[in-house]
Each structure stands twice: as C-alpha cells, then as structure tokens.
Amino acid sequence: MSRNSADVFARYLGAQFSPAEKPVRQKPAITISRQTGAGALTVANLVAQELNPYYQGDPPCPWTVFDRNLAQRILEDHQLSTRMEQYIPEEAKLPLTDALESALGLHPSFWQLRQHTVETIRRLAFQGNVILVGRGASAITAQLPHVVHVRLVAPLPDRVRNFADYHKLPQEKASRLLRETDERRRRYVRTYFDTDTDDPTNYDLIINTGRSGFEQAARIVVNLVIEKLTQQTPGKPLATATAPGAPVSSSTTP
C-alpha cells in the first residue's frame, strides 16, 4: 500500500473510532461491480474526491476506496498471514484443488476465506463512507438499504484499450487477459454468492463509461448518493444537495 493510501486509511480508521455523544445517522456506502477495463478504480477515486468536501457525516469520516487493499484488510481483520493474500483472489477454485491445498495446510478453505470476506465487507459497509470495488461486495450487501450499488460497463474495444494502456500490454494480449479476468470474476460471484454479475436488477445504476467517460460517470454516482442522503433528511436540505460539476446528462445502460 502506498504512503498516501496508508495515510488515508489511517484517517478513516481514526474517524470510525472517534467517540460520539449522540446517535448518528447511518453513513452511506457504495459498491462498484465492473467489467474489466471499464475504469472502476478511476471512477471510485473520483467519487471519493468529489464526496469528501461535501459529506463526511457526523463524526466526520473521509471516503475511502477499497479495491486491491481490501484483501489486506480481510487478512488484518482475521489475523491471517500476509502470505495468504495470494489465496483470496476474485476467483473460484475447483473443489478438489481447494480441498487438497486446504488439507495440506497451504491455506484455509476457500469457503472459510469467503466467510472472512463477507464479514469484512459487511463491517466496512456498516461503518459507511466506503467505496467497495469488486469481490462480490454488491451481492454481500444487497440487503443493506444504505448501500448504493453501481455496475460499470463499456464496449469491448474501449475496455481492451484501457486495459492495454494501464498494464502496458500489446492489444492482443490485453484482449485475452481481459476476457479471462472477466470470466474469473463472474465465476467467483456465481460460485460463492449465487449471483449473476450481468443481471441488471442487482444494481441501482449501470453506467456505460464508454459513453459517459470516467469523470461524468463519477458525477452520476455522486448525484445518486447525494439524492439518497437528502431523502434521509426530509425538510433539511444538506450542504451536499448539489453535486459538484455541471448538471449531468449522459446515457446509461437500461
């Protein structure tokens, strides 16, 4: 984790454990499911940047993105060795392979790791002011009314180009790895959470970043979160009632 990420994470934890003298409103949370190369991490960071000056709740708590660092948080929550990080990818292992590796003591079973993942993601969602990217977070928090569920998609050529640029890969190799990553993620969510990532009814909002671009996609998400916050406080407009940036007019998928 970078020094900057570590500082943000430390401020987030500090805010969560600040003493509160009165009952406080549930802070919102966001999950982002994504097609590979649709810009999820970029959009998530933009959303956090735009929400931080407008809403941090009471007591204040900075918005924090959990993506790759989510695996580290799962290990910390459950006192697991950092060497276990390689065994908690967004991937479903074959039952026989999992059973053999577990029996050999290489790692806890994938079902145990899945339960650790569920517990950590739900804990973060209840704490609020978090953006949870991937790892079945939308399925895990599907029944929590304060969580906004977003799916990011884009045309395949756009995603391949984004993936190739980010990882400095030839287009052909990027295309192959992108398809493999998408399939692993679909299999992971289907196997462990019995959910189809491509089912539009699982989300509050689906955005085609190939049309909207990343910045406008972020503003759409911010507007939805602010609207949700405003509805929680009828008759008391929040300081966040108007999202930053110009009014958004963008195509999203049905």
C-alpha positions as CSV (number, residue, x, y, z in Angstrom):
1,M,0.0,0.0,0.0
2,S,1.4,3.5,-0.9
3,R,2.2,6.0,1.8
4,N,-0.6,8.2,0.7
5,S,-3.1,5.3,0.7
6,A,-1.9,4.3,4.2
7,D,-2.4,7.9,5.5
8,V,-6.0,8.0,4.1
9,F,-6.7,4.5,5.5
10,A,-5.4,5.6,9.0
11,R,-7.6,8.7,9.0
12,Y,-10.5,6.6,8.0
13,L,-9.9,4.2,10.9
14,G,-9.4,7.0,13.3
15,A,-12.7,8.6,12.4
16,Q,-14.5,5.4,12.9
17,F,-13.4,5.1,16.5
18,S,-14.0,8.7,17.5
19,P,-16.3,9.0,20.5
20,A,-19.8,10.0,19.6
21,E,-22.1,11.6,22.2
22,K,-25.3,11.2,20.3
23,P,-26.9,8.7,17.9
24,V,-25.7,9.4,14.4
25,R,-27.2,8.8,11.0
26,Q,-26.0,5.8,9.1
27,K,-23.3,6.8,6.7
28,P,-23.8,5.6,3.1
29,A,-21.6,3.2,1.2
30,I,-21.1,2.3,-2.5
31,T,-20.3,-0.9,-4.2
32,I,-18.9,-1.0,-7.7
33,S,-19.2,-4.1,-9.9
34,R,-17.4,-3.8,-13.1
35,Q,-16.4,-5.2,-16.5
36,T,-12.6,-5.3,-16.7
37,G,-11.2,-2.2,-18.3
38,A,-14.4,-0.1,-17.6
39,G,-12.5,2.2,-15.3
40,A,-13.8,1.2,-11.9
41,L,-10.8,2.2,-9.8
42,T,-10.6,5.6,-11.6
43,V,-14.3,6.3,-11.1
44,A,-14.2,5.1,-7.5
45,N,-11.3,7.5,-6.7
46,L,-13.1,10.4,-8.5
47,V,-16.3,9.7,-6.5
48,A,-14.3,9.8,-3.2
49,Q,-12.6,13.0,-4.2
50,E,-15.9,14.7,-5.0
51,L,-17.8,13.4,-2.0
52,N,-15.2,14.2,0.6
53,P,-15.6,18.0,0.6
54,Y,-19.4,17.7,0.6
55,Y,-20.3,14.9,3.0
56,Q,-18.3,13.1,5.7
57,G,-21.0,12.6,8.2
58,D,-21.0,13.1,12.0
59,P,-18.5,12.4,13.3
60,P,-16.6,13.2,10.1
61,C,-15.0,10.3,8.3
62,P,-13.2,10.5,4.9
63,W,-14.5,8.5,2.0
64,T,-12.2,5.6,1.3
65,V,-11.8,3.3,-1.7
66,F,-11.3,-0.4,-1.1
67,D,-10.1,-2.3,-4.1
68,R,-6.7,-4.2,-4.0
69,N,-6.3,-3.1,-0.4
70,L,-9.4,-5.0,0.5
71,A,-7.5,-8.3,0.5
72,Q,-5.1,-6.8,3.1
73,R,-8.0,-5.6,5.2
74,I,-9.5,-9.1,5.2
75,L,-6.2,-10.6,6.4
76,E,-5.9,-8.0,9.2
77,D,-9.4,-8.5,10.4
78,H,-9.0,-12.2,10.7
79,Q,-5.3,-12.3,11.9
80,L,-4.1,-14.2,8.8
81,S,-0.6,-14.1,7.5
82,T,0.1,-11.7,4.6
83,R,1.2,-14.7,2.6
84,M,-2.4,-15.7,2.4
85,E,-3.2,-12.8,0.1
86,Q,-2.4,-14.9,-3.0
87,Y,-5.2,-17.3,-1.9
88,I,-8.0,-14.7,-1.9
89,P,-8.3,-13.5,-5.5
90,E,-11.6,-12.9,-7.2
91,E,-11.6,-16.5,-8.4
92,A,-13.4,-19.7,-7.6
93,K,-11.1,-22.7,-7.3
94,L,-12.1,-26.2,-8.3
95,P,-13.4,-28.0,-5.1
96,L,-10.8,-30.8,-5.4
97,T,-7.9,-28.4,-5.7
98,D,-9.2,-26.3,-2.8
99,A,-9.7,-29.4,-0.6
100,L,-6.2,-30.7,-1.4
101,E,-4.5,-27.4,-0.7
102,S,-6.5,-26.9,2.5
103,A,-5.7,-30.5,3.7
104,L,-2.0,-29.8,3.1
105,G,-2.3,-26.7,5.3
106,L,-1.4,-24.3,2.5
107,H,-4.4,-22.0,3.3
108,P,-7.8,-22.1,4.9
109,S,-10.5,-23.5,2.7
110,F,-11.9,-21.0,0.1
111,W,-15.3,-21.2,1.9
112,Q,-13.6,-20.0,5.1
113,L,-11.9,-17.2,3.2
114,R,-15.3,-16.4,1.6
115,Q,-16.8,-16.1,5.0
116,H,-13.9,-13.8,6.1
117,T,-14.6,-11.7,3.0
118,V,-18.3,-11.4,3.8
119,E,-17.6,-10.4,7.4
120,T,-15.1,-7.7,6.4
121,I,-17.1,-6.2,3.6
122,R,-20.3,-6.0,5.7
123,R,-18.3,-4.4,8.6
124,L,-16.9,-1.8,6.2
125,A,-20.4,-1.2,4.7
126,F,-21.9,-0.6,8.1
127,Q,-19.2,1.8,9.1
128,G,-20.0,3.7,5.9
129,N,-18.3,6.3,3.7
130,V,-16.6,3.5,1.8
131,I,-16.5,2.5,-1.9
132,L,-16.1,-1.2,-2.3
133,V,-14.8,-2.4,-5.7
134,G,-15.5,-6.0,-6.7
135,R,-15.1,-9.1,-4.6
136,G,-18.9,-9.7,-4.6
137,A,-19.5,-6.6,-2.5
138,S,-22.8,-5.8,-4.3
139,A,-24.1,-9.3,-3.6
140,I,-22.8,-9.3,0.0
141,T,-24.5,-6.0,0.8
142,A,-27.6,-6.4,-1.4
143,Q,-30.0,-6.3,1.6
144,L,-28.5,-3.2,3.2
145,P,-30.7,-0.1,2.3
146,H,-28.0,2.5,2.8
147,V,-25.7,1.0,0.2
148,V,-25.7,2.2,-3.4
149,H,-24.9,-0.5,-6.0
150,V,-23.3,0.5,-9.3
151,R,-22.2,-1.5,-12.3
152,L,-19.7,-0.1,-14.8
153,V,-19.6,-1.4,-18.3
154,A,-18.1,-0.3,-21.6
155,P,-17.7,-1.6,-25.2
156,L,-15.1,-4.3,-25.6
157,P,-12.7,-2.2,-27.8
158,D,-12.7,0.6,-25.2
159,R,-12.0,-1.8,-22.4
160,V,-9.2,-3.6,-24.2
161,R,-7.6,-0.2,-25.0
162,N,-7.9,0.9,-21.3
163,F,-6.5,-2.4,-20.1
164,A,-3.6,-2.4,-22.5
165,D,-2.7,1.2,-21.7
166,Y,-2.9,0.7,-17.9
167,H,-0.8,-2.5,-18.0
168,K,1.5,-1.5,-20.9
169,L,0.5,-4.6,-22.9
170,P,0.0,-5.4,-26.6
171,Q,-3.6,-5.2,-27.7
172,E,-3.8,-9.0,-28.4
173,K,-2.5,-10.0,-25.0
174,A,-4.7,-7.4,-23.3
175,S,-7.8,-8.7,-25.0
176,R,-7.0,-12.3,-23.9
177,L,-6.3,-11.3,-20.3
178,L,-9.3,-9.1,-20.1
179,R,-11.7,-11.9,-21.1
180,E,-10.0,-14.3,-18.7
181,T,-10.3,-11.8,-15.9
182,D,-14.0,-11.2,-16.6
183,E,-14.7,-14.9,-16.6
184,R,-12.9,-15.5,-13.3
185,R,-14.8,-12.7,-11.6
186,R,-18.2,-13.9,-13.0
187,R,-17.3,-17.5,-11.8
188,Y,-16.3,-16.2,-8.3
189,V,-19.5,-14.3,-7.7
190,R,-21.7,-17.1,-9.2
191,T,-19.9,-19.8,-7.1
192,Y,-19.7,-18.1,-3.7
193,F,-22.7,-15.8,-3.8
194,D,-25.1,-17.4,-6.3
195,T,-25.4,-14.1,-8.2
196,D,-25.1,-13.2,-11.9
197,T,-22.9,-10.1,-12.2
198,D,-24.6,-9.3,-15.6
199,D,-28.1,-9.2,-14.1
200,P,-29.1,-5.5,-14.2
201,T,-31.7,-6.0,-11.4
202,N,-28.8,-6.3,-9.0
203,Y,-27.8,-2.6,-9.3
204,D,-29.3,0.8,-8.6
205,L,-27.3,2.2,-11.5
206,I,-25.5,0.9,-14.6
207,I,-23.2,3.2,-16.4
208,N,-21.6,2.8,-19.8
209,T,-18.3,4.6,-19.3
210,G,-17.5,4.3,-23.0
211,R,-20.3,6.9,-23.5
212,S,-20.1,8.9,-20.3
213,G,-16.3,9.0,-19.7
214,F,-14.9,8.5,-16.2
215,E,-15.5,12.0,-14.8
216,Q,-19.1,12.2,-15.8
217,A,-19.7,8.6,-14.5
218,A,-18.3,9.7,-11.2
219,R,-20.7,12.7,-11.1
220,I,-23.7,10.5,-11.8
221,V,-22.8,8.3,-8.9
222,V,-22.2,11.3,-6.6
223,N,-25.6,12.7,-7.6
224,L,-27.3,9.5,-6.7
225,V,-25.6,9.3,-3.3
226,I,-26.5,12.9,-2.5
227,E,-30.1,12.3,-3.5
228,K,-30.2,9.3,-1.2
229,L,-28.7,11.4,1.7
230,T,-31.3,14.2,1.0
231,Q,-34.2,11.7,1.2
232,Q,-32.9,10.5,4.6
233,T,-33.4,14.0,6.0
234,P,-36.8,15.3,4.7
235,G,-37.2,19.1,5.1
236,K,-33.5,19.5,6.0
237,P,-31.5,20.1,2.8
238,L,-27.9,19.0,3.2
239,A,-24.9,21.2,2.3
240,T,-24.3,18.5,-0.3
241,A,-27.7,18.9,-2.0
242,T,-26.0,20.0,-5.2
243,A,-23.2,17.9,-6.6
244,P,-20.0,19.5,-7.9
245,G,-19.7,20.0,-11.6
246,A,-22.3,20.8,-14.3
247,P,-25.6,19.1,-14.5
248,V,-25.2,15.6,-15.8
249,S,-26.8,14.4,-18.9
250,S,-25.4,11.1,-20.0
251,S,-26.5,7.8,-21.5
252,T,-26.6,4.9,-19.1
253,T,-27.5,1.3,-19.9
254,P,-31.1,0.3,-19.3
